[in-house]
Amino acid sequence: MSPITTHVLDTSKGRPGTGIKAMLEFLTDGGWEEIGTGTTNADGRIPNLLPAEHKLAPGVYKLTFETQTYFDKQSLQAFYPYVQITFNITEKAQHYHVPLLLSPFGYSTYRGS
C-alpha cells in the first residue's frame, strides 16, 4: 500500500467521489515537486498514489484534487474548481490517510487512519 492514501466522499450524495484526479507534491528548496498522481476509483479511493516501497521524507506535502471536472460531468455548479490540502509529515515511518469530504459549495478534511 502507498504510504500516503486518500479517498473522496461526495457528502451531497452520500457516495464515493469517483473519477477525481489528484496530484501529490512535496515542498523542496526549489518549490513544489510532483511525486504522485492518481484518479479515485469506484470506491472513491486512490490506493496507489505512491509506490508501496516509497520512503517518505519529513516535510510539507500537498494534495490537489481536480474537483471542477468532477462536478462538470454531473452538470453541477460548484464553488471550488480545485481543492488543495497541505499537510506536514514528521514521522516518516507512519502511514498517512488524507480523506476529502466534498460537496459543490464546501469541503472538509482530516487525518484518517
C-alpha positions, -999 to +999 in steps of 0.1 A: +000+000+000+011+036-007+025+054+024+000+082+016-035+073+006-067+093+001-104+089-006-132+113-016-167+112-002-193+133-020-213+143+011-240+159-011-249+124-024-235+102+004-214+083-021-178+080-031-164+107-054-153+087-084-131+097-113-114+126-095-078+133-105-054+141-077-017+151-076+007+148-047+036+172-043+065+176-019+079+210-010+116+213-017+140+243-016+132+248-053+094+247-049+068+221-053+079+187-068+052+163-082+057+129-067+025+111-074-008+112-093-039+091-094-077+090-100-103+080-075-117+045-082-153+033-078-149+034-040-135+070-042-100+058-032-065+062-046-047+033-030-016+036-053-007+073-050+029+064-043+046+030-048+045+009-016+083+010-013+084+048-015+103+062+015+086+093+029+108+123+039+097+146+067+083+178+053+054+196+037+031+178+012+002+190-009-027+170-024-045+188-052-079+174-063-094+185-097-130+190-084-143+212-112-141+183-137-159+160-113-189+185-109-189+194-146-195+158-155-227+160-134-237+193-148-234+208-113-223+243-105-195+243-079-176+269-060-142+253-057-125+243-090-096+227-071-092+216-035-057+217-021-048+200+011-014+209+025+000+188+054+031+182+074+048+148+078+071+144+108+071+106+113+083+091+080+076+055+091+039+060+095+010+056+071-009+088+062-045+088+051-059+121+040-096+120+032-117+147+014-153+152+022-167+172-007-198+190-018-204+216-045-200+245-021-178+232+007-152+206+017-136+192+048-106+171+055-089+153+084-060+129+091-076+095+088-062+061+098 
